[in-house]
Amino acid sequence: MGALRFAAPIVGVGLVSLIVGGGGCGGSDPESGFGDFDSGASGSSGASSGDLSSSGFSSSGAADAERPCVGLECDRVNCGSQPPTSVSGVVYDPAGKTPLYNVIVYIPNDKTAPLDPIKTGASCDQCGATIKNAVSTALTNTKGEFTLTNVPVGQDIPLVVQVGKWRRKIVIPKIAQCTDTKVTDTTKPADQREPRLPRNKTEGDIPQMAVVTGGCDPMACLFRRIGLDASEFTAPTGTGRMHVYKGVGGGDVTGGGAKAPQNDLWNSAANLAKYDIVLLSCECGEENGTKSAAQKDLMRDFLNAGGRVFATHYHYTWFSNGPADVKSIANWAPDTIGDPTSGQVTLDTSFPKGKALSEWLAYTAPGSVVSDRVNFTELRTDLTTVNASATRWVHGPPGEKVKYLTFNAPVGKKPEEQCGRGVFSDIHVSGTRGDATTVPSTCQVNDNTPQEKALEFLFFDLSSCVQDDKQPPQPPKGPN
């Protein structure tokens, strides 16, 4: 098959959306500063086929028999006893190195129309909403594989990959009828593989993120290794999709600009609301004096309005010392001394995405996982167990003490009423690289370790639409 062509760049920094509507999140507190957000119909979204480990979830829409076909759905053919017309491949992270799980793949029905923009900032984007104007949809499995079936035949067919507000469109030169067209050539170097998520805003759409640097965890550099271009790391006054705030002991941003202190990020609802995702790197201490009770309320309100928060180690203070609802997600034991700081941890496979993490990590880091166990370093102990409103992903040593957890917000609401998502990692992303003096110029960009890959999995899970973690991800619906 000929080389894939890139779609025309999307001008500006506005994000575009695959998911429309929302899940009836109600409205946020009018005094929180985040304002109300749109909500729409919710419900289950299609059916899945295949299991998590070996085959991609897939569903294909069909034109309603009571209306004439329009767009690319008119170019599908009945293959009868022959194999169906399909498109298959693997979706990678922006670096083109690591296959990604639970990425939505679809073919838009209108070949020439631009993709719809959505608003940057905290918003209620739920998995129960339908895709607008898609002719065939699928989700990637734990090997990053997908298969779209009953697809249109012809030339220059667009293909879209998206997880949350990451989205990129490429063009398939030709799809032949009643056969499978493969769009991934694994013989190519990693930086040339397609399809993948965008590396910069000229290639597609990237959420607006903020990272607080910290002296004990170079989290910002993880995103360089995932493949985000250096040009996207800027001061908050810049146009990059990753705004860098200086935390206690943390590095500055490359290229000058205002050296924004961490407190600038969370000192107002209006500033937090500009971001889709907030990333908080360990600062070597709780630094609770720099985070007031009012600011902790603002962070909770940001989550409730659809924001995403990824916090490591001492940033437990946002939760353990935060409002009662977020404090209730776990049983906290801050800064426990004497527990092992490295050793074998257990991946919790009792829920669908936990099982997927174990399978994905075993595939992307061969030999690292044995019977759902993996060796990690930089372990910390700040909680013992999670409560019903949170999900445990990794635990031990010792015993069952939790190392990774996630929760959806508002805490305690029904899944269809939740909009935001938080990750707490009691494991540093990395403690051995020492590469965050000036972000991103001092970041190392070699391959991620298994420990860092696990954090990559959880980051893209954080980026995705909010759903009930007790249920397996479902492929979106086809044509509406």
Secondary structure, DSSP 8 states (H G I E B T S, - for coil): ----EE-----SS-EE-SB-S--------TTSSS---------------S-TTTS-EEEE----TTS---GGGGG----TTS---EEEEE-B-TTSSSB-SS-EEEEES-SSS---EE-SSS---BTTS-BSSEEEEEE--TTSEEEEES---EEEEEEEEEETTEEEEEEEEEE-TTSEEE---TTS-GGG-SSB--SSTTTSB---EEEE-BTTB-HHHHHHHHT--GGGEE-TTS--SEEEEB-TT--EETT-S---BTHHHHS-HHHHTT-SEEEE---SS--GGGS-HHHHHHHHHHHHTT-EEEEEGGGGHHHHTS-HHHHTTEEE-TT--SS-SEEEEEE--SSHHHHHHHHHHHHHSTTS-BTTEEEEESB--SEEEE-TTEEEEEE-SSTT-EEEEEEEESTTS-GGG--EEEEEESB-S-SS----SEETTT---S---HHHHHHHHHHHHHHS-B--TTS---------
